[in-house]
Amino acid sequence: MKRAGQAVQFDRYGAVDELHFVPQEMPTASRDELVVEVVAAGLNHLDSYVRAGDFAAEVPLTFPARQGSCFAGIVRARGKDVHGIAVGADVLGHAVGNGAHASYVVVPATAVVLKPPTVEWEVAGGLYLAGTTALAIIRNLRVGPDDVVVITAAAGGVGHLQVQLAITAGATVIGTGSAHNHDYIRSLGAVPVTYGDGLIERIRTAAHDRPITALIDNHGSSGDLAEQLGVVRSRFVSTEDRRDVELKFYTADGIDPEPADLLRHLVRLIEQHSLRMLVSGFYPFQYLQQATADLDARHSRGKVIVGMKTAVTGAGVSSHYLGQKARAFHESVA
């Protein structure tokens, strides 16, 4: 008898209240696919934008539609052409065509990588989109020890990873953020500065008058800032540039090897304690609407994650590990 679960669905473009749960049976895998029972899944702003219809041309939907790109889970079945990933293996990756906000997801085997036991489920579940976007941008800028990099929204889901990756590459990083995020930005190794009037002077002071060599805009209002700081266009990543990178990985088809290669590198960095992904909101799956509202409020640091209850033990994790952990978090902030 097939295991039963549930999936999140929406029947038209709209706000978070369009989301609803529908029953889901464990699907089957074609010859090059895996069936993964989802343990944790990340939420991304792009999920909300796509659901609202803001990217109808870039991400066309057929209704009823499902959402969710990032996930981590346990392989429950595999196609006959899949080798190297066993049934029962712990994996993380992205749901090709979306659908990660569900009990089960079917994905090409090339869309996942193995999850080491030392990487927590909630971290693995939210790593894909923010992590690949952050790493691709830092690599494309060729950040190095001679750089002074300004990163706006440095405490955000992508920004806090960019800060750490740039510092690991040897750069000096100045991170913009609200005053209540300054201690956190400082803990990452960056110099925090506050938004608002006088920002240019504060950045120059933080840089000790060294030239600013690169700027990454995660905030959406820093075009003039790059020009005033003398950052050349080739080393300025605008919000539109970041959006294009994010869309590339959001719509990845499982054929391009880059997403999985980047994800493997990110997992190695986490294993080496060279990268930390902050989970600031962690909700049981049934609280998906509240988790989405948390993300959409744009006040959280790091990532917002939902956790599903697994049916059996995986990688030494008790069957109710995420359910208990998520409930405890939710009750502590309710």
PADO-784322 format. One record per residue: residue in three letters; residue number from 1; x negated, y, z negated of N, C-alpha, C in turn. Coordinates in steps of 0.2 Angstrom, whole numbers, always signed. Layout:
REM residues N
    aa     i    n.xx    n.yy    n.zz   ca.xx   ca.yy   ca.zz    c.xx    c.yy    c.zz
   ALA   NUM       X       Y       Z       X       Y       Z       X       Y       Z
...
//
This chain:
REM residues 334
    aa     i    n.xx    n.yy    n.zz   ca.xx   ca.yy   ca.zz    c.xx    c.yy    c.zz
   MET     1      -4      -6      +0      +0      +0      +0      -4      +6      +0
   LYS     2      -3     +11      +4      -7     +17      +5      -6     +22      -1
   ARG     3     -11     +25      -3     -11     +30      -9      -7     +36      -6
   ALA     4      -3     +39     -11      +1     +45      -9      -2     +51     -12
   GLY     5      -2     +56      -9      -5     +63     -11      +0     +68      -9
   GLN     6      -3     +74      -9      +1     +80      -6      -4     +85      -3
   ALA     7      -1     +89      +2      -5     +94      +6      -2    +100      +6
   VAL     8      -5    +106      +6      -3    +112      +7      -1    +114     +14
   GLN     9      +5    +117     +15      +7    +118     +22     +10    +125     +22
   PHE    10     +10    +128     +28     +14    +134     +29     +17    +134     +36
   ASP    11     +23    +137     +36     +27    +136     +42     +27    +142     +47
   ARG    12     +24    +147     +45     +24    +154     +49     +19    +158     +45
   TYR    13     +17    +163     +49     +12    +168     +47     +15    +172     +41
   GLY    14     +11    +173     +36     +14    +177     +30      +9    +177     +24
   ALA    15     +12    +179     +18      +8    +180     +12      +8    +173      +9
   VAL    16      +5    +173      +3      +4    +167      -1     +10    +163      -3
   ASP    17     +16    +167      -3     +22    +163      -5     +24    +159      +1
   GLU    18     +21    +159      +7     +23    +154     +12     +20    +147     +11
   LEU    19     +15    +147      +6     +12    +140      +5     +17    +136      +1
   HIS    20     +17    +130      +3     +21    +125      -1     +18    +118      +0
   PHE    21     +19    +113      -5     +17    +107      -5     +21    +102      -1
   VAL    22     +18     +97      +3     +22     +92      +6     +19     +85      +5
   PRO    23     +22     +80      +5     +19     +73      +3     +14     +72      +8
   GLN    24      +9     +68      +6      +4     +66     +11      +2     +58      +9
   GLU    25      +2     +54     +14      +0     +47     +13      -8     +47     +15
   MET    26     -12     +43     +13     -19     +42     +15     -19     +41     +22
   PRO    27     -22     +45     +26     -22     +44     +33     -27     +38     +35
   THR    28     -28     +37     +42     -32     +32     +45     -38     +36     +48
   ALA    29     -44     +33     +49     -49     +36     +53     -50     +33     +60
   SER    30     -51     +37     +64     -53     +35     +71     -60     +32     +71
   ARG    31     -63     +30     +76     -70     +27     +76     -76     +31     +74
   ASP    32     -75     +38     +75     -81     +42     +72     -79     +46     +66
   GLU    33     -74     +44     +63     -71     +49     +57     -72     +45     +51
   LEU    34     -71     +50     +46     -71     +48     +39     -64     +50     +36
   VAL    35     -61     +46     +31     -56     +48     +27     -59     +50     +20
   VAL    36     -58     +56     +18     -61     +58     +12     -55     +60      +7
   GLU    37     -55     +57      +1     -51     +60      -5     -54     +66      -8
   VAL    38     -50     +71      -7     -53     +78      -9     -53     +78     -17
   VAL    39     -59     +80     -20     -60     +81     -27     -59     +88     -29
   ALA    40     -62     +92     -25     -62    +100     -26     -63    +103     -19
   ALA    41     -59    +109     -19     -59    +113     -12     -60    +120     -14
   GLY    42     -64    +124     -10     -65    +131     -11     -59    +135      -7
   LEU    43     -58    +141     -10     -54    +146      -6     -58    +151      -4
   ASN    44     -56    +154      +2     -60    +159      +6     -55    +164      +8
   HIS    45     -58    +171      +8     -53    +176     +11     -51    +175     +18
   LEU    46     -55    +171     +22     -53    +170     +29     -47    +165     +29
   ASP    47     -46    +161     +24     -40    +157     +24     -34    +162     +23
   SER    48     -34    +167     +19     -29    +171     +19     -27    +175     +25
   TYR    49     -33    +178     +28     -33    +182     +34     -29    +177     +40
   VAL    50     -31    +171     +40     -29    +167     +46     -21    +165     +44
   ARG    51     -20    +164     +38     -13    +163     +36      -8    +169     +38
   ALA    52     -11    +175     +37      -7    +181     +38      -7    +183     +45
   GLY    53     -10    +179     +50     -10    +181     +57     -15    +186     +59
   ASP    54     -20    +188     +55     -25    +193     +57     -30    +190     +62
   PHE    55     -31    +184     +62     -35    +181     +67     -32    +176     +72
   ALA    56     -26    +177     +74     -22    +173     +78     -26    +171     +85
   ALA    57     -29    +176     +87     -33    +174     +94     -39    +170     +92
   GLU    58     -43    +171     +87     -49    +168     +86     -47    +161     +83
   VAL    59     -42    +160     +79     -40    +154     +75     -33    +153     +77
   PRO    60     -31    +150     +83     -24    +149     +84     -21    +143     +80
   LEU    61     -15    +144     +78     -12    +139     +74      -6    +136     +78
   THR    62      -4    +130     +76      +2    +126     +78      +5    +125     +72
   PHE    63     +12    +127     +71     +15    +127     +65     +19    +120     +65
   PRO    64     +20    +117     +59     +18    +119     +53     +10    +118     +52
   ALA    65      +7    +123     +49      -1    +123     +49      -3    +121     +42
   ARG    66      -9    +119     +41     -13    +118     +35     -19    +122     +34
   GLN    67     -21    +123     +28     -27    +128     +27     -32    +124     +23
   GLY    68     -38    +128     +23     -44    +126     +19     -49    +123     +23
   SER    69     -55    +126     +22     -61    +124     +26     -66    +119     +21
   CYS    70     -67    +122     +15     -72    +119     +11     -70    +113      +7
   PHE    71     -73    +108      +6     -71    +103      +1     -77     +98      -1
   ALA    72     -76     +95      -6     -80     +89      -8     -76     +83     -10
   GLY    73     -78     +77      -9     -73     +72     -11     -77     +65     -10
   ILE    74     -73     +60     -10     -75     +53     -10     -73     +49      -4
   VAL    75     -77     +46      +0     -75     +43      +6     -71     +37      +4
   ARG    76     -65     +36      +7     -61     +31      +6     -60     +26     +12
   ALA    77     -62     +28     +18     -62     +24     +24     -66     +27     +29
   ARG    78     -69     +23     +34     -73     +26     +39     -72     +22     +45
   GLY    79     -73     +25     +51     -72     +22     +58     -77     +17     +59
   LYS    80     -76     +13     +64     -81      +8     +65     -88     +10     +68
   ASP    81     -88     +17     +71     -94     +19     +74     -98     +24     +69
   VAL    82     -95     +24     +63     -99     +28     +57    -104     +24     +54
   HIS    83    -110     +26     +53    -115     +23     +50    -119     +28     +45
   GLY    84    -122     +25     +40    -126     +29     +35    -122     +33     +30
   ILE    85    -115     +32     +30    -111     +35     +25    -106     +29     +23
   ALA    86    -107     +27     +17    -103     +21     +15     -96     +23     +12
   VAL    87     -91     +19     +12     -85     +20      +9     -87     +20      +1
   GLY    88     -84     +25      -2     -86     +26      -9     -91     +32     -10
   ALA    89     -94     +34      -5     -99     +39      -5     -96     +46      -7
   ASP    90    -100     +50     -11     -98     +57     -12    -101     +61      -7
   VAL    91     -96     +66      -4     -99     +70      +1     -96     +77      +0
   LEU    92     -99     +82      +4     -96     +88      +4     -96     +91     +12
   GLY    93     -92     +96     +13     -92     +98     +20     -86    +102     +22
   HIS    94     -84    +102     +28     -79    +107     +30     -74    +103     +34
   ALA    95     -67    +105     +34     -62    +101     +37     -61    +104     +44
   VAL    96     -63    +101     +49     -62    +103     +56     -55    +104     +57
   GLY    97     -53    +110     +59     -46    +112     +60     -43    +114     +54
   ASN    98     -46    +114     +49     -43    +116     +42     -39    +110     +39
   GLY    99     -37    +111     +33     -33    +105     +30     -36    +103     +24
   ALA   100     -41    +106     +21     -45    +104     +15     -41    +105      +9
   HIS   101     -36    +109      +9     -31    +110      +3     -26    +104      +3
   ALA   102     -29     +98      +1     -24     +92      +2     -28     +87      -2
   SER   103     -24     +81      -3     -27     +76      -7     -32     +72      -2
   TYR   104     -30     +72      +4     -35     +68      +9     -36     +73     +15
   VAL   105     -42     +72     +18     -44     +75     +24     -47     +70     +28
   VAL   106     -46     +70     +35     -49     +66     +40     -54     +71     +44
   VAL   107     -61     +69     +44     -66     +73     +47     -71     +69     +51
   PRO   108     -74     +72     +56     -79     +69     +59     -85     +67     +54
   ALA   109     -88     +62     +55     -93     +60     +50     -99     +66     +50
   THR   110    -100     +69     +56    -105     +74     +57    -103     +81     +53
   ALA   111     -97     +81     +50     -95     +87     +47     -96     +87     +39
   VAL   112     -99     +82     +37    -101     +81     +30    -108     +79     +29
   VAL   113    -110     +81     +23    -117     +78     +20    -116     +75     +13
   LEU   114    -121     +71     +11    -120     +67      +5    -121     +72      -1
   LYS   115    -117     +71      -6    -117     +75     -12    -121     +72     -17
   PRO   116    -127     +75     -19    -131     +72     -25    -127     +72     -31
   PRO   117    -128     +67     -36    -125     +67     -42    -126     +73     -46
   THR   118    -131     +77     -46    -133     +82     -50    -129     +89     -48
   VAL   119    -126     +89     -42    -122     +94     -39    -115     +93     -42
   GLU   120    -112     +98     -46    -106     +97     -49    -100     +98     -43
   TRP   121     -95     +94     -44     -90     +94     -39     -87    +101     -37
   GLU   122     -86    +105     -42     -83    +111     -40     -88    +116     -36
   VAL   123     -94    +115     -38     -99    +119     -34     -99    +116     -27
   ALA   124    -100    +109     -26    -100    +106     -19     -93    +108     -15
   GLY   125     -88    +108     -19     -81    +109     -15     -81    +116     -12
   GLY   126     -84    +121     -15     -84    +128     -13     -90    +130      -9
   LEU   127     -95    +126      -8    -101    +128      -5    -101    +130      +3
   TYR   128     -97    +126      +6     -98    +126     +14     -98    +133     +17
   LEU   129     -92    +136     +17     -92    +142     +21     -96    +148     +18
   ALA   130     -96    +149     +12    -100    +155      +9    -107    +153     +10
   GLY   131    -109    +147      +9    -116    +145      +9    -119    +146     +16
   THR   132    -116    +143     +21    -118    +143     +27    -119    +150     +30
   THR   133    -113    +154     +29    -113    +161     +31    -119    +165     +28
   ALA   134    -120    +164     +21    -126    +167     +18    -132    +165     +21
   LEU   135    -134    +159     +21    -140    +156     +24    -142    +158     +31
   ALA   136    -137    +158     +35    -138    +160     +42    -139    +167     +43
   ILE   137    -136    +171     +39    -138    +178     +39    -145    +180     +37
   ILE   138    -147    +177     +31    -153    +178     +29    -159    +175     +33
   ARG   139    -158    +170     +36    -162    +167     +41    -163    +171     +48
   ASN   140    -157    +174     +50    -157    +178     +56    -161    +184     +55
   LEU   141    -160    +187     +49    -164    +193     +48    -171    +192     +46
   ARG   142    -173    +186     +46    -181    +184     +45    -183    +188     +38
   VAL   143    -179    +187     +33    -181    +191     +27    -188    +188     +24
   GLY   144    -192    +192     +22    -198    +190     +19    -201    +194     +13
   PRO   145    -207    +193     +11    -210    +197      +5    -211    +204      +6
   ASP   146    -211    +206     +13    -212    +214     +14    -206    +217     +14
   ASP   147    -200    +214     +13    -194    +217     +14    -191    +220      +7
   VAL   148    -187    +226      +8    -183    +228      +3    -176    +228      +6
   VAL   149    -172    +224      +3    -165    +222      +6    -160    +225      +2
   VAL   150    -155    +229      +5    -149    +231      +1    -143    +226      +3
   ILE   151    -140    +223      -2    -134    +219      -1    -128    +222      -5
   THR   152    -123    +224      -1    -117    +226      -4    -112    +221      -6
   ALA   153    -108    +222     -11    -104    +217     -14    -108    +211     -16
   ALA   154    -113    +213     -20    -119    +208     -22    -116    +202     -26
   ALA   155    -111    +203     -30    -108    +198     -34    -103    +194     -31
   GLY   156    -101    +195     -25     -96    +192     -22     -97    +185     -20
   GLY   157     -93    +181     -17     -94    +174     -15     -99    +173     -10
   VAL   158    -100    +177      -5    -106    +177      -1    -112    +181      -3
   GLY   159    -110    +187      -6    -116    +191      -8    -120    +188     -13
   HIS   160    -117    +185     -18    -122    +182     -24    -126    +177     -21
   LEU   161    -124    +173     -16    -129    +168     -13    -134    +171      -8
   GLN   162    -132    +177      -5    -137    +180      -1    -142    +183      -5
   VAL   163    -141    +186     -11    -145    +189     -15    -151    +184     -17
   GLN   164    -148    +178     -19    -153    +173     -22    -157    +170     -16
   LEU   165    -154    +169     -10    -158    +167      -4    -164    +172      -2
   ALA   166    -162    +179      -2    -167    +184      +0    -172    +184      -6
   ILE   167    -171    +183     -12    -176    +183     -17    -180    +177     -16
   THR   168    -177    +171     -15    -181    +165     -14    -186    +166      -8
   ALA   169    -184    +170      -3    -188    +172      +3    -194    +177      +1
   GLY   170    -194    +180      -5    -199    +184      -7    -197    +192      -7
   ALA   171    -191    +193      -5    -189    +200      -4    -187    +203     -11
   THR   172    -188    +210     -11    -185    +214     -16    -178    +215     -14
   VAL   173    -173    +214     -19    -166    +215     -17    -163    +220     -22
   ILE   174    -159    +225     -18    -155    +230     -22    -148    +228     -20
   GLY   175    -144    +226     -26    -137    +224     -25    -132    +229     -27
   THR   176    -127    +231     -23    -122    +236     -25    -116    +232     -28
   GLY   177    -113    +235     -33    -107    +232     -36    -105    +237     -42
   SER   178     -99    +235     -44     -96    +239     -49    -100    +238     -56
   ALA   179     -99    +243     -60    -103    +243     -66    -103    +237     -70
   HIS   180     -97    +234     -71     -96    +228     -75     -99    +222     -72
   ASN   181    -102    +222     -65    -105    +217     -62    -113    +217     -63
   HIS   182    -115    +223     -66    -122    +224     -65    -127    +219     -69
   ASP   183    -124    +217     -75    -128    +212     -79    -129    +206     -75
   TYR   184    -123    +204     -71    -124    +198     -67    -128    +198     -61
   ILE   185    -128    +204     -58    -132    +205     -52    -140    +205     -55
   ARG   186    -141    +208     -60    -148    +208     -63    -150    +201     -65
   SER   187    -145    +197     -67    -147    +190     -69    -149    +186     -63
   LEU   188    -147    +188     -57    -149    +185     -51    -156    +187     -49
   GLY   189    -159    +192     -52    -165    +195     -50    -165    +201     -45
   ALA   190    -159    +204     -44    -159    +210     -40    -158    +216     -44
   VAL   191    -159    +222     -41    -158    +228     -45    -151    +231     -43
   PRO   192    -147    +231     -48    -140    +233     -47    -139    +241     -46
   VAL   193    -135    +243     -42    -133    +250     -41    -126    +251     -40
   THR   194    -123    +256     -42    -116    +257     -42    -114    +261     -36
   TYR   195    -108    +259     -34    -105    +262     -28    -103    +270     -30
   GLY   196    -101    +273     -24     -99    +280     -26    -104    +286     -24
   ASP   197    -102    +292     -25    -106    +298     -24    -113    +297     -27
   GLY   198    -118    +299     -22    -125    +298     -25    -128    +291     -24
   LEU   199    -125    +287     -20    -127    +280     -19    -134    +280     -15
   ILE   200    -135    +284     -10    -141    +285      -7    -147    +286     -12
   GLU   201    -146    +291     -16    -152    +293     -21    -153    +287     -26
   ARG   202    -147    +284     -28    -148    +278     -32    -152    +272     -29
   ILE   203    -151    +271     -23    -154    +266     -19    -162    +267     -19
   ARG   204    -163    +273     -17    -170    +275     -16    -174    +275     -23
   THR   205    -170    +277     -28    -174    +277     -34    -175    +269     -36
   ALA   206    -170    +265     -35    -171    +258     -36    -177    +255     -32
   ALA   207    -178    +257     -26    -183    +255     -22    -190    +258     -23
   HIS   208    -190    +263     -28    -196    +266     -30    -199    +269     -24
   ASP   209    -195    +272     -19    -197    +276     -13    -200    +271      -8
   ARG   210    -199    +265      -9    -201    +260      -3    -196    +260      +2
   PRO   211    -198    +260      +8    -192    +260     +14    -188    +254     +13
   ILE   212    -181    +255     +15    -177    +250     +15    -177    +247     +22
   THR   213    -179    +240     +22    -180    +237     +28    -174    +233     +31
   ALA   214    -169    +231     +27    -163    +228     +29    -157    +229     +25
   LEU   215    -151    +229     +28    -145    +230     +24    -140    +225     +26
   ILE   216    -137    +222     +22    -131    +217     +23    -125    +220     +20
   ASP   217    -120    +221     +24    -114    +224     +22    -108    +219     +21
   ASN   218    -107    +217     +15    -101    +213     +13     -95    +217     +11
   HIS   219     -96    +224     +11     -90    +228      +8     -86    +231     +13
   GLY   220     -89    +232     +19     -85    +235     +24     -85    +243     +25
   SER   221     -90    +246     +22     -90    +253     +23     -97    +256     +22
   SER   222    -102    +252     +25    -109    +254     +24    -112    +256     +31
   GLY   223    -109    +257     +36    -112    +259     +43    -116    +265     +42
   ASP   224    -113    +270     +39    -117    +276     +38    -122    +276     +33
   LEU   225    -122    +271     +29    -127    +270     +24    -133    +267     +27
   ALA   226    -132    +263     +32    -138    +260     +35    -142    +265     +39
   GLU   227    -138    +270     +42    -141    +275     +46    -145    +280     +42
   GLN   228    -142    +282     +36    -145    +286     +31    -151    +283     +28
   LEU   229    -151    +277     +27    -157    +274     +24    -162    +272     +29
   GLY   230    -161    +273     +36    -166    +272     +41    -167    +265     +43
   VAL   231    -162    +261     +42    -162    +254     +44    -160    +253     +51
   VAL   232    -165    +250     +55    -163    +249     +62    -158    +244     +63
   ARG   233    -154    +245     +69    -148    +241     +70    -150    +233     +70
   SER   234    -155    +231     +72    -157    +224     +72    -158    +221     +65
   ARG   235    -158    +225     +60    -159    +223     +53    -153    +225     +49
   PHE   236    -148    +227     +52    -142    +229     +48    -136    +224     +50
   VAL   237    -134    +220     +45    -128    +216     +46    -122    +219     +44
   SER   238    -118    +221     +49    -111    +224     +47    -106    +219     +45
   THR   239    -101    +222     +42     -95    +217     +40     -93    +214     +46
   GLU   240     -92    +217     +52     -90    +213     +58     -95    +208     +60
   ASP   241    -102    +209     +59    -107    +204     +61    -106    +198     +56
   ARG   242    -105    +199     +50    -104    +194     +45     -97    +190     +47
   ARG   243     -92    +194     +49     -86    +190     +51     -87    +186     +56
   ASP   244     -91    +188     +61     -92    +183     +67     -96    +177     +65
   VAL   245    -101    +178     +60    -104    +172     +58    -100    +167     +54
   GLU   246     -95    +170     +50     -91    +166     +46     -86    +163     +50
   LEU   247     -83    +166     +55     -79    +163     +60     -82    +157     +64
   LYS   248     -88    +158     +65     -92    +152     +69     -92    +146     +65
   PHE   249     -93    +147     +58     -93    +141     +54     -86    +139     +52
   TYR   250     -82    +143     +51     -75    +141     +50     -71    +137     +55
   THR   251     -73    +139     +61     -70    +135     +67     -75    +130     +70
   ALA   252     -80    +128     +66     -85    +123     +69     -82    +116     +70
   ASP   253     -84    +113     +76     -80    +107     +78     -83    +101     +76
   GLY   254     -89    +101     +72     -92     +95     +70     -97     +92     +75
   ILE   255     -98     +95     +81    -102     +93     +86    -109     +97     +85
   ASP   256    -108    +104     +84    -114    +108     +83    -118    +105     +76
   PRO   257    -124    +104     +77    -128    +101     +71    -129    +107     +66
   GLU   258    -129    +113     +67    -131    +118     +63    -128    +118     +56
   PRO   259    -121    +118     +56    -118    +118     +49    -120    +113     +45
   ALA   260    -121    +107     +47    -123    +102     +42    -130    +103     +40
   ASP   261    -134    +105     +45    -141    +106     +43    -142    +112     +38
   LEU   262    -138    +117     +39    -138    +122     +34    -136    +120     +27
   LEU   263    -130    +116     +27    -127    +113     +21    -132    +109     +17
   ARG   264    -136    +105     +21    -141    +100     +18    -146    +105     +14
   HIS   265    -148    +110     +18    -154    +114     +15    -151    +118      +8
   LEU   266    -145    +120      +8    -142    +123      +2    -141    +118      -3
   VAL   267    -139    +112      -2    -139    +107      -7    -146    +105     -10
   ARG   268    -151    +105      -6    -158    +104      -9    -160    +110     -13
   LEU   269    -158    +116     -11    -160    +122     -16    -156    +121     -22
   ILE   270    -150    +119     -22    -146    +118     -28    -149    +113     -33
   GLU   271    -151    +107     -30    -155    +102     -33    -161    +104     -36
   GLN   272    -165    +109     -33    -171    +112     -35    -170    +117     -40
   HIS   273    -164    +119     -42    -162    +125     -46    -165    +131     -43
   SER   274    -165    +132     -37    -167    +138     -33    -161    +142     -31
   LEU   275    -155    +139     -32    -149    +142     -30    -143    +140     -34
   ARG   276    -139    +145     -37    -134    +144     -41    -127    +147     -38
   MET   277    -122    +142     -37    -116    +145     -35    -111    +146     -41
   LEU   278    -109    +152     -42    -105    +154     -47     -98    +153     -46
   VAL   279     -94    +149     -50     -87    +147     -50     -84    +152     -55
   SER   280     -80    +157     -53     -77    +161     -57     -70    +160     -59
   GLY   281     -67    +156     -54     -60    +154     -55     -59    +147     -53
   PHE   282     -56    +143     -58     -56    +136     -56     -49    +133     -59
   TYR   283     -45    +131     -54     -38    +130     -55     -36    +123     -53
   PRO   284     -31    +120     -57     -28    +113     -54     -25    +115     -48
   PHE   285     -25    +110     -44     -22    +110     -37     -15    +113     -37
   GLN   286     -11    +111     -42      -4    +113     -42      -4    +121     -43
   TYR   287      -9    +124     -45      -9    +131     -46     -13    +135     -40
   LEU   288     -12    +132     -34     -15    +135     -28     -13    +142     -27
   GLN   289      -7    +144     -27      -4    +150     -26      -7    +155     -31
   GLN   290      -8    +153     -37     -11    +158     -42     -19    +159     -41
   ALA   291     -22    +153     -39     -29    +154     -37     -30    +158     -31
   THR   292     -25    +158     -26     -26    +162     -20     -25    +170     -22
   ALA   293     -20    +171     -27     -19    +178     -29     -25    +180     -33
   ASP   294     -28    +176     -36     -35    +178     -40     -40    +180     -35
   LEU   295     -41    +176     -30     -46    +178     -24     -44    +184     -21
   ASP   296     -37    +185     -19     -35    +191     -15     -36    +197     -19
   ALA   297     -36    +197     -26     -36    +203     -30     -43    +206     -29
   ARG   298     -48    +202     -27     -55    +204     -26     -59    +207     -32
   HIS   299     -57    +204     -38     -60    +206     -44     -65    +201     -46
   SER   300     -65    +195     -43     -69    +189     -46     -76    +189     -43
   ARG   301     -81    +187     -47     -87    +186     -45     -87    +179     -42
   GLY   302     -92    +177     -37     -93    +171     -35     -87    +168     -31
   LYS   303     -85    +161     -33     -80    +158     -29     -74    +156     -33
   VAL   304     -69    +155     -30     -63    +152     -33     -61    +145     -30
   ILE   305     -60    +140     -34     -60    +133     -32     -53    +130     -35
   VAL   306     -51    +125     -32     -45    +121     -34     -48    +114     -35
   GLY   307     -46    +111     -40     -48    +104     -42     -42     +99     -41
   MET   308     -43     +94     -38     -38     +88     -38     -40     +83     -42
   LYS   309     -35     +79     -45     -37     +73     -49     -38     +67     -44
   THR   310     -44     +64     -45     -46     +58     -41     -42     +52     -44
   ALA   311     -41     +47     -39     -37     +41     -41     -42     +36     -45
   VAL   312     -48     +36     -43     -53     +32     -47     -59     +35     -48
   THR   313     -63     +32     -52     -70     +35     -54     -74     +35     -47
   GLY   314     -78     +41     -47     -83     +42     -42     -89     +45     -44
   ALA   315     -95     +42     -43    -101     +44     -45    -102     +46     -52
   GLY   316     -99     +41     -56     -99     +42     -63     -95     +47     -66
   VAL   317     -90     +50     -62     -86     +55     -65     -79     +52     -66
   SER   318     -77     +54     -72     -70     +50     -74     -65     +53     -70
   SER   319     -60     +49     -70     -54     +50     -65     -51     +56     -66
   HIS   320     -51     +59     -72     -47     +65     -74     -52     +71     -75
   TYR   321     -59     +70     -73     -64     +75     -74     -61     +82     -72
   LEU   322     -60     +83     -66     -58     +90     -63     -51     +92     -66
   GLY   323     -46     +87     -67     -40     +89     -69     -41     +92     -76
   GLN   324     -44     +89     -81     -45     +91     -87     -49     +98     -87
   LYS   325     -55     +98     -83     -59    +104     -83     -55    +110     -81
   ALA   326     -51    +109     -75     -47    +115     -72     -42    +117     -77
   ARG   327     -38    +112     -80     -33    +114     -85     -36    +118     -91
   ALA   328     -42    +116     -93     -45    +120     -99     -47    +127     -97
   PHE   329     -49    +127     -91     -51    +134     -88     -45    +138     -88
   HIS   330     -40    +136     -85     -34    +139     -83     -31    +142     -90
   GLU   331     -30    +137     -95     -27    +139    -101     -31    +144    -105
   SER   332     -38    +144    -104     -42    +149    -107     -41    +156    -105
   VAL   333     -39    +157     -98     -38    +164     -96     -31    +165     -95
   ALA   334     -26    +161     -96     -19    +162     -95     -17    +168    -100
//
